[in-house]
Amino acid sequence: MSAPTVYDVAERSGVSIATVSRVYRNPDSVRAQTREKVMEAARELGYVPSGSARGLASRTTGVLGLCFPDYADPDAESAAAASDADDDQAVMLYSDQIIRGMERAARRHGYALLIAASLDGGPESLVAKVAGRVDGFAVLARTVPTADLEVISRRLPVVMLAGPREIDHLDHIVVANTEGERELTRHLIEDHGLRHLAFVGAEEESPDAQARFRGFQEACRDAGLPVPSRPEVRAGMMTQAEGALAADALLDRSEGTGVERPEAMLFANDQMAVGALQALERRGVRVPEDIAVTGFDGIPLSRIVRPPLTTVRQPIRQLGEEAVELLVQRLADPGRAPVSLELPVSVTRRASCGCG
């Protein structure tokens, strides 16, 4: 069966070939209703745009792709600049580390890396930027709709990074989110004797944050503590600014209503935890003497803030490297069984919980 072409998409959607081309090259120039009609036709047909059809068919572009949402966090750079550390890696956040790992492995295999990181234009824009120009690509969970990934994966190798395995036939890599947060929470309970803990999560669409909250719940249950059904606070975006707002909200709640102030704030990622450290210092709350603070990820910034952050370190660069290895293996052997990897994590104990 021959691959669907731009002509097929134009005929199915009832528009001109030029309009189909504009949808993929400059989506903002096409009315939303028309754009959706074209994208729906493309999904139904299994069409993937390509700047070089022969190159795509023979897998000779020499390029691998990465799709992730660009949740910029300008506060992170400011925090690193304000520190005394002379460390040019300090501002590298989660996505930066994945890129570094993918770049290293791609170069080793003779590939270049194409990055699509944008919230502008939506998921279709990400797919249009990457899918037709690469031999295969990695995508962070919830970046591209599952239906679109299904279509793309018929034509290209795709590796899912983080989150649940939504498509069984795709290769998938995740880290031990639940286990890591469980061990961190146990450390606070058993080694520091803390009993009143507040978990700060993210909006429900974040699968990693959900998995980490489950680990928190398990540790509370194992210790005979009350098990909350939801995080104390849900942040809209997992940035430093949102972490500061969450810390302020928890303090305001205890001061305004008489609710007991938490002995520890556990954040679903390091960026929020760093923001919380800044907010607590601003309000004269000592860490860890008054409140312990922990994060998750192990980004470089976590070790240079004051006090240094207790966190769960995940092998973020390895996540990127393994993604490339799986793509290269899939290109060499398209028929092999799909692989699902879970990478281990480790608790890093520092001063923000009372260690170190």
N, C-alpha and C positions, 0 to 999 in steps of 0.2 A: 504494500500500500504506500503510495507516494505521500510525502510530507505536505501538509496544507501550506498554501502560499498566501501572499498578500491579496492576490486576486480572489481567492476563496473567501477570505474575510470580508473583502469589499462587497462581494455578491451576497453573502449571508446577512450582512448588516444593512445592505441597501444604501451604501455610500460610495463615494469615489475612492480609487486607489490612493489619490493624493490625501484624502481625509484620513484614511487608515495610517498613512505614513506620518501625518502630523500628530495623530494621537500618540504615537510612540516617540517621535522626535521632539515634539513641543506640545505636550498635552494641554497646557493652559490656553493654547490658541484655538481649542475646539470646545464647543459648548458641552456642558457636563452631560446632558441627555444623550448627545451623539457619542461622546466619549464612552459612556457606559454601554451603549448599544454595540460599539466596536469591540470593547473588551469582552463583552458577553459572547459575541460571535467567536472571538479568538479562543476563549476558554472552551466553548463547545467543540470547536474544530481541533483543539490541541495545537494551535499555532504559536510558535515562538519567534519573535522578530530576530533578524540576523543581518548584520552589516556585511557578512561574507558567508553566504550559504555553503559554498564548497569547503571553506575552512571549518565551519561548524560541523558539517557532516563528517569530515575526516579527522576532527579533533586536532587541528593543527594551528589554532590561534596562539598557543603558547601562553595563555593567560588564564588564571583562576580568579574567581570573584568572591567578594564578601559583602553581604547585605546586613545592615543593622540600623536601628533608629538613632538619630543624632540627638541624644539628650545632653546638650552641652551644659557644663557646670562651671561658669566663670569663677565661682568662689574657690574652686579647687586650686586654680593657678595663683590666686591671691594668697591663699593659705600657704602654699609652698614658697612663694616669694617672701612672705613675712617670716619664715623660719630661718634659723641660723645655719641650716644644712646647705652645703654646696653640692647639690645633687641634681643633675639635669634630668634624672628619671622621676623626680618627685611628683611632677604633675601628670604622670601617666596614669590614666584611669582604666577601668575594666576593658572598654573597647580598644583603647590604645595598646594594651598588653596583648589582646587577641591578634591585633594587626601585626604587632612585632613578631609574634610566634608564627603567624602565617607567612609573613615575608621571609623569615629565616628559612622555613621549610620549603617554600616555593622556589627560592633562589637555589637551594640545594638540588632541586629536581629540574632546574632549568626553566621555571615558569616566572612570569611577572604576576603581580597582584593588582586587580581592579577593585576599587572600593566604592560602594554606593551607600552613603550615609546621609540621609535627608528625611525630614518630616514633610517637606514641601512637595506637593504633587501626589502624596499618598503612596501606597504599596505598588500601584501599577507603574508609577514613575520609577521606583526602585527596580522593578523587574525589567522595564524597558531599557534601563541604563546598563544592566548587567547581563541578562540572559542571552542576548544575541551576540555578545562580544567575547564570550569566555568558553572554555572547554568544560567547566564545571564550577559550582560555587557553593559556598557555605552560607547559611542564613541563621541569624539568631532567632530564637523562638518568638512567635507572635509579630514578626516583622512583615511577613508576607502572608496573605490569606491562604489557608490550607488548600482551597480549590485551585488557586494559581500555582501553588507548589506541585500539586498533582499533575497539572498540565506541563509544567516545565520539566518535571522529572521524567516524562516520557522521552524527552529529547536530550537531557543533560544529566550528569551525575549531580546529586544534591546531598549535602550533609547538613543535618539539623544540629545546631549548637544550643545547649541548655533547654530547659523546659521538658515537658512530657514528650514521648514519642508519638506524635499525632498521625504519622503516616508509616505503616509497618514496613513498607518496602524501601524506605530511605535509611541510609546510615545515620547514626545518631550518637552524640557525645554529651554527657552530662557530668556534673560533679556530685559528690555525696553531700548534697545540701542538708538533708534531714539529719543525717548522722552527725555532721559537723556542728549544727546548731544544738543538737541534743547534748553533745559532749561539752560544748561551751556553757550551756545552762547548768549542767551537772557540776561543772567546776565552780560556778558562782554559788550554788546551793551547798555543795559538800565541802569545798575547800575554804569558802569565805563565810559560810553560814547565813547567806542572804535568803530571805523568804518572800519578800514583797517585790516581785519582778514585773516590769512593764515591757512588753514587746512592741516595737514600732515597725509596722509592715508597710506594704505598698498597696496600690489599687489591686483589685482581685485579678486583673489580667496578667500580673507578674507571676509566672509559674515558679520561678526560683524563690521569690519571697514567700509564696504559699508553702513550698517544701520546707523552708527554714522555720516557718511558724509551726509546722507539724512537729519538727524536732523539739522546739520549745515546749509544745504541749506534752510531748512524750516525757520529757525530763521532769516537768511539773507533776505529771501523773505518777511517775516512778518515785518521786520524793514525797508523795502524799499531800501535795499542795493543790489549791484550787486550780482547775484547768479552764482557762478562758476559752470561749468559743470563737473569739475574734481578737485581733490585735487591739491593744489599747488605743493606738492611733494608726490611721492609714494615711500615708503620704501620697500625694498625687503623682509626684515624680521623685525618684530616689536621689535627690541632690542635697548639697550642703544646706542650701536655703530651707528646704523642706525639713531637714533634720533639726535645724534651729527652731523652726516653727513648732515642730512636734515636742521638743524639750520644753519650750515656753508653755505650750498647752498643758503638758503634764504638771508643770509647776503651778500654773494658774488654777488648775482643777483642785489641787490640794490646798492652795491658799484661800481659794474662794468658797469651797464647800466643806472644808474640814476633812476631806478624804485623805487617808494616810499617803504621804509622799512615797513614791517607790524608792527602794534601796538600790535598785539597778535599772538602767535603761538599756535594753538590748535592741540594736538596730539591724534591719535586714541587709544593710550594706555599710561599707566604711564611709562613703561620702556623707550619708546622713549622720553617722556617728561623729564625724569631724565637725559638722555644723552644730551638733548638740554640745560638743565640748566648748565651742565658742560662745554659745548662748548661756551655758551654765556659768562660765567665767564672768560674763557680762553681768549676771545677776548675783554674783558673789557666792555661788554654790561650789564647794570644793569637790574635786574628783581626784581620788576615789573616796575621800574621807566622808563626804556627805552622800554622794551617789556614785556608784560604779557605772561605767559606760563601756559597751562593747559594740563591735561591728562584725562585718563578714566580707571577705574577698581577699584581704591582704595586699591592697594596693600600696605602692611605695610611700604615699603620703601618710599612711597609718603609722609609720615608724618615726616620723619626724615632728608630728604635732606634739603639743604639751598638754597633759602627759601623753606619752606614747600609748597607742591604742591597742587594747586586747582585742583580738579578732580571730576569725577562722580563715586561714590562708588556703586559698584554692589555687591550683596550678594553671593560672590563666593563660600564660604563654604556651604551655603544653597543650591547652585546649585548641589554640590556633594551629600548632604544629600537627597535632593528631588529625585535625580537619583536612589539612593538605595531604597527609599520608593516606587517609581514606579515599580522598578524591583521586589521587594518583593510582591507587590500587583498583578503584572502580573503573578508571579509564583503561587500565591494562586488562581487566577481566570484568566486563560488564555483567556477566551472568552469575557472579558469585553471590552467595547469600548475604543479606544485609547484616551490618554489624552495629551493635549498641554497646558503647563503652561507658563505664562510670569511673571517673578519676577520683582518687582519694584526696581528702583534705586533712588539715592538721590545725589544732588550736595553738595560737601564738599568745602566750601570756605576758602581758606588759603592765605598766603602772596604772592604766586607767581602771583596772579592776582591783588593784591592791597588790599585784605581783611585781616582780622586777625590782 
